[in-house]
Amino acid sequence: MILSIASGKGGTGKTTVAVNLALSLDENQPVQFLDCDVEEPNAHFFLKPEIAMRREVTLPIPEILKDKCTFCGKCAEVCAYNAIAVLKDDVLVFPELCHGCGGCSLLCPEKAINEKGQRIGDIEFGSANDIQFIQGKLDIGQAMSPPLIREVKKHINSTRTIIIDAPPGTSCPVVESIKGSDFSLLVTEPTPFGLNDLRLAVETLKKLEIPCGVVINRFDIGDSQVEDYCLEHSIPVLMTIPMDRNFAVAYSKGKTIIETQPDYREKFQELFRKIIAIKK
């Protein structure tokens, strides 16, 4: 089962839920944890994995062979991201716009385009007890995170329960992280911002045809609008987590909820059982 943990906005406790769920299943269910929040991965602070291997990830960027190029403009026509501009006697390539799709080199009639690898980040492989751990780390200044996320997901181990910690929001990196999931857990908070961004996340999942449930974090600080929305749209609220200063203190020290309050292990296990029941 591939379970993605997402949120419409940052700061809702998405990684907290993902990490505690993974650790709660560790004893009974083999888990693989993928941190696809590659711009700011932080699950490792809590899982504390031992990194065994690191691999560089590159993006194929077009390189124009000007002795072959006739400046016909086919490469610029096919590029949906405007990463190539063809002038009268020159071709300009903008690597920061390139998505590495390879369409330009494939369709060049003169075979005047080679591809060179441009580093965008690393993938790290390790383990935390019995949890297989993989995370992507996008280099500072790089704009293209989806190619790195795709590389992380190539290493999914289908013999285990896969927990994907997705980036916050509803943009391309989120879509790349959650697509292909069997179920997505949306972590939100009972605030106007939380409700607004939850709506956006739900609509995104509908487009991708991924079933979802909701975890409401800090559920006692706001009102019932999030619960009312979920009830109206038949979205199951699978868990609520209260506002607890002890959780924040533990978080600041790199500790998990189940470390400081072991009774929550059963609550996260129950969360997983509810997800399995919905999928059946």
N, C-alpha and C positions, 0 to 999 in steps of 0.2 A: 504494500500500500504506500502510495506517495501522498504525504500530508504536508501541505504548505501552510505556513503561519504568516499572515499578512496583516496589514493595517492601512487604513486610508490616510493616516497621518503619523508622523514620528512622535515618540515619547509616550505611546499608549501602554507599553509593556510587552510588545511583541516578542522581543528576544527573551524576556523573562519567562513568558509562557512556553516558548519553544524549548529553552534549556531545561526548565523544570519538568516538562513533559518527557523529554528525552531521558533524563536521569531517573524518572519514576518508572519508565518502561524497561530500563536497562537490565533489571534482574530477571524479568520474565519474557522479554521480547527483544530479540537482537535489533539494534538501531543503527542506522547510518545518518549522521547529521551533516547537512550541507548548508554552510553559511554563504548565501548568495547576496547578502548585503555587502557587495564587494567594495563599495566606496567607503564604508565605515564598518567593517566586520568587528563585532565585539563579543560574540558568543564564546570565544576562546578564553576570555577573562574568567568565565564561570565554569566552563567544562575543563579547563586547564589540560588540554591534550598534549601529548608528547609528539612533536612533529618529526616524522621519519623521513620525509622527502619533500622537496620543493622543485617546481618546474616552471620555467618561464613560458609565458603565453605571448604570442605575437599576432599581429593583424596584417594580412597581406595587402600591401599598398601598391598601387600601380606605379611603374617606372617606365617612362616613355623612351623608346629607342628612336631618336630623332632622325637617324640615317635611314630608317624604314618608313617613318610616319609621312603621310601625304596630307595631313591636317584636314581630313575629310569631315571630322566632327562627330563620327558615329559613337565614339566613347562618351562624349558629353551628352549626346542624345539619350543614351541608355542609362546614364547615372541619375537615379532618382533623388540623390542627395546633393547634387550640384558640387561634387568634389572635383570635377574636371572642367576646365574652361579652355576651349580651343580658339586660338587667335590665328591671324593670317599666316604667321610663320613660327608659331610657338604653341606649346601646350602647357598649361599650368595645372598642377595637382595640389589639392588642399587636403593633406593627410588627416587633419582634425575633423573633416566632414566625412571621410571615407568610412563605409561600414564593412569593407572587406568582402563584398559579395562576389567579386570576380567577373561580373557581367561585362565590364569594359574590355578585359583581355580576351574573354570568350568570343565577343562579337567584333573585335577589331579585324577588318578585312585584310590588313597588311601584316598581321601578327607583330605589331610594333609595340606591344606592351608586355613587359615582364612584371612579376610581382616580387616585392622584397618585404621581408618580415620586419614590422615595426613593433617593438616591445610595448605592451600595454599593462602588464602586471605579472603576478605569480599565482599559481595554485599550490596550496600546502596540504599535505596528506599526513594524517596521524591517527592517534587513538586516545580515548579517554576511558580508562577501564575497558569495558567491552564495547564501547561506542566507537564505530568508525567515524572519523572526522575529516571533512574536506572543507576548505575555505578558499575563496578567491580574494586577492588583494590588488585593487586597481592602483596603478601608479598615480601619484599626485600630478594633476594637470591633464590627465587623459580624460577625454569626454565620452568615449565609447565603452560603456560597461556591459551591454548585452553580449558582445562576443566572448568576454571573459566568463559571464554567467553560463553561456552555452557550453564552454569548455568544462566548467565545474560539473554541470549536469550530465556530461558524457560519462562520468564515472559513477553513476547511480548503480547501486548493487540491489537488484530486484529480489534477492533472497532475504532482504531485511526490510523492516519498516523504515521508510525514508521520511525524515523530518527536514523540511526546507525552511530556513529562516530567510524570508524575502525582504527586499528593501521596503521602506515605507512609501506610501503614495499610490498612484495608479498609472504611472508613466511606463515607458518601454521596458526599463529594467525589471519592474514588477511583473509585467506581462510575461517577459522571458522567464522569470523565476517560477511563476505559478502554473504556466501552461503545461498540460500533461499531468497535472495533479488529479488524484482520485477524490480529494476533498480539500477544502481550504477553510482554515480557522481564522476568522477576522477578530482581532483584538481591538477593542475600542474603549471609550470612556464616556460617562453620561454628561457630556457638555455639548453646547451648540456646535463647536468645532468638531467634536467627536462624531456627532450625528451627521453633520454635513459630509464629512469625509467617509463615513461608513456607507452612506448612500452611493457615493462615487465608486467605492470598492465593490459593493454589491452589484452595481450595474456592469462593472468590468467583468466580474465572475459570470454574470448571466450571458454576456457576449461569448465568453469562453466555454460556456456550458459546464461549469464546475460547481458542484453542490457545496454549500457552505453552512457554517454555524458561527455563533458569536460568543466571545468571552468578553464580559464587561469588567474592566479593571477599575479600581477605585469607585466601585458602583455606588457607594454611599455619600459621594460628595456632590452629586448633581440632582437631576430630577428623573422622571420616568419616561422621558421622550424617546430615548433609545429603545427601551423595552417595548414601548407602544409601537414604534416603527417595526421592530422585529415581529411583534404579534400581528400587526396589520399585513405584513408581507410573508407570513408563515416561515420566518427564519428562526430556527431554534436557538435560544440562549442556553448554551451548554454549561457555562460556569460563570460565577461572579466572584470577584476577589475584592475584599474590602480595602479601604484606605487604612494602611497600617504603617506607622512610623518605623517599626522594626524592619519592615521589608526594605524601606529606603536606606536604613543604616546598613543592613546586610549587603544591599546592592553596591553601596559606596565602598565596601570592603571586598568586593568580588565574591560574595557568598550568595548562594541560591536560597529560595524560600524553603525548600525541603531540608536544607542544612540547618536552618534556624528554627523551623517549625515542622518536624518530621511527620506530623499528622496530615500535612498537605500532600504527602506522597500518595496516599489513598485517594485524595480528591482529584489529583491529576490522572491517576489510573482510571477513576470513574469517568473523567472527561473522555479518555480514550475509548472506554467501553461504549459510551454514548455515540461516539463517532462511528464505531464499528457497527452498532445497531442501526444507525441511519443508513449506512452503506448497504446493509443487507436488505 
